[in-house]
Structure formats: structure tokens, C-alpha cells
Amino acid sequence: MARVSRYHPLLVALHWLLAFLIIAALALGALVMVKIPNSSPMKLEALRSHMSGGVAILALMLIRFVVRTRTSRPPAAPTGNPILDRVAWASHRMFYGAVLVMAGSGVFMALQTHLPEIVFLRHGTLPASFWVYPVRTVHFVASRVLMALIALHIAGALYHTVILRDGLLRRMFFGRRTAPATDPAPAGAQPLARLWP
């Protein structure tokens, strides 16, 4: 009997598209927009791209969540270390939460400051500072949590690829989705269900 060895193609496409969009949005916000004063016309252009990207990320993330829950996926890829397995389990779930908080706080701030009318319809002017709104702090903290989770995600992928050499990254690329059920598990690997109560 065959078992699923790769994620659904739509999930693979969404993973890499979201990876690009999230990193681009974080870079635009943290490296570019913070240096542009709100009085500059360039800020409107940057906000237009940032807001459009944020809405796209939110929509795609929700689609990804639905696809993930409705398609078969590979079994957990344990590291052989219960602590690392629990960190991986928790960080994947925190990632969804951080993206939703980030996008939700962005939408809330946009509505609170009338950004859709200002940025897209050119009606009104930007506030002198967004920091007077408490939700700006939430947006900032969520962005830093998301950056840390991305770094942890990349470190985990490198650990599986370079140290364990268990072919983990193949699961998130296109290709045949099934493999023989008799494939041996990596040395020291245990089902995640036994490691997580």
C-alpha cells in the first residue's frame, strides 16, 4: 500500500508563493516604508503595494488552510529529538497565527486611519504618524514574531537537509505524491503522535 510522500500541488504552489509575498511584504515594511516620511508622495505608493500584498497574503493563507485540511499530506517528519519535534509542531501553528494577526492588525489600522480612501482614491492625507494608534504596535510585534518564525522555519529545513539528510524538502516540491509504505524511516525517528501528548 502506498503512502503520501508529497503535499498537494496546490499546497506546494501556495507555500512558495506565500513565502515570496510574506518576505517581500516584511522587507517593504521594515526596510523601505519606515524610512519614508508620511508627507512624501512615495509613501502612498509604498502603502499601496504593502496593502495590496497584505490582502493577497490573507486571502491566500485562508485558501492554504482550507486546502491543507482537505487534502492528504505526508506524515510528520520527526528529528529524533522530542524537544525539536515539539518546537516544529508549535512553530508551524504559530506561523498561521502570526500571519493572521499581522494581516488582521493591518486591515484594522487601514480602516481606522481611512487608508483605503487615502491610498487608492486619493481622498485625504496620511496621519503624521501611525504610532499614535495602538494597533500599530500590534502590527510591529507580529512582524517581528513572523520574522523569527521564518528564520526558525529555514533553520529547521536546513537541519533536515544538511544534518539529517532525510529528503524533507522534496515534500514541498512538485512530483509523484505517493511512495511505497515500506520505505524505512530515518534512524531514531518516531511517529510524532508518540512524541506529542
N, C-alpha and C positions, 0 to 999 in steps of 0.2 A: 504494500500500500504506500502511495506517495504522500509526502507532506509538503506544505507550502514553505518555500525557501526564499521567496522574494515578496515584497509588498506589491499591492495592486498598481498597475501602471499609472493610473490617475493619481494615486497617492505619491508615487515617485515624482511625477511631474510637479505636483503641488509642493512637495518638500523642497525641491531645488528652486522653484520659482519663489516660494516664500522666503527661502534662505537669502536669495538675492535682494528681494524687496525689503526685508526687515533690516538687513545690513545697510542697504542704501538709505533707508529712512533714518536709521540711527546715525549714520555718518552725516547726512544732510542736517539733521537737527543738532547734533553735538559738535560738529566741526565747522559747519558753514553758517547756519542760521544764527547761532549765538553771537557771531561776530558782526552781524548786520544790524544796525540800529533800526528801530521800528519806524523811524521817519524816512527811511530810504525806500524808494520805489522797488529796489531789488528784493526787499523783504516780502513784498506782496507776491513776487514771482516764486520766491523760495517757499513761501507758505502754500501757494497753490500746488506746487509739486508735492510738498510734505503732506498736505491734507488729502490730496488725491491718492497718494500712495498708502496713507493710513486707512482710508476707506477700503481700498483694494485688499490690503492685508487682512482687515477684519472680515471681509466677505469670504476671501479665500481660506482663512483659518476656520471659519464656520463650516465651509464646504469640506475641508480636510477632516474636520472632526466627524462629520456625518459619514464620509467615505471610510474613515478608519473604523468606525463602529459597525459598519455594514459589510465589510469585506474581510476575508480570511487573511491572516498575517502570520509571519514566521514566529516560532516560539521564542521566548526570551533568550537572550544571549548572555548567560552568566559568565563572570570573570573568574570564578573560583574563590572569590573573596566576598563574604556576605556583606561587609560594610560597603564595598564598591557597588555591589548589586543594589543595595538599598538606596544609595546615592543616585544611581542611574534611574531607578524606579521613581524616586521623588522628583528629580530634576526634570524628567520628561513631563510630569504633570504640572510642575511649577511653570514650565515654559508656556503651556497653554494659558495658565492664569496670568502670567506676566504680560503676554501679548494682549489678552482681553482687557486687562487693567490699563495698559498703555493706550490701546485704541479707544477704550471707553472714556478715559480721562481726557484724551484729545478731542473726542466728539463733544464731551460736556463743556470743555473750555471753549471750543469753537462756538457753540451755541450761546454760552454765557457772554462771550465778547462780540457776538454778531459777526464772526469771521466769514461765514458764507456770503453774506451781503457785501462785506468789505472787499474780500479777496476775489470773488467770482463776478460780482455785479458792480464793483467799484463804487458802492454807496457807503460813505462814511470814511473814517480814518482809524488806524490801529491805535490801541491804547499806548501810552508812553512805555509801559512795562506790563508784561503778563504775570510777573511775580507777585503782584498785589492780589492775585486770585489764588486761594489755597490749592485749587486743583492743579495749578502749575507745579507745585511741589510734588504732588502725587505722580504727575506725568514724568517729572525728572527722576524720582526714585525708581519708578517702574522701568525707565530706560536703563538705569544703571544695573538693576537686577537682571534685566534681559541681556545686557552685555556680559555679565558674569556667567549667566546660564549658557550663552553661546560659546564662551571660552571653555566652559566645562564640557559642553557637548563635543567641541572639536578635540579637546584633550582626551575624552573618552574614546572617540573614533580613532585617534592616533594610537592610543593604548591597545585597542583591539587589533589594529593593523600592524603596528611595529613590534609590540611585545608579545601579544597572544597569537598573532598571525592566524586568526580564525575566519578570515574572509567576511567579516561583518559588513563592510561597505558594499559588498555585492548585493546585499538585501535591498539596498536603496538605489539600485540601478535597473534599467530595463533588461529583460531577458526571460528565459523559461522560469516559471514560478514554482515548479514542483521538483522535488528531489526524492530519491529512494529513502524510505523511512528507516533503513538500516544504516544510514550514514553514522559513523561514530561521533560522539560528542567530544569537544575539546577536553584534554586531560584536566581532571579536577573539577569539571563543570557539573553543576547540579541544576535540576529544574528550579526556576525562580520561585515557584509555588512553595517549595520546601524551605526557601531562604527567607521568605517574607510571610509573616503570620496572617 
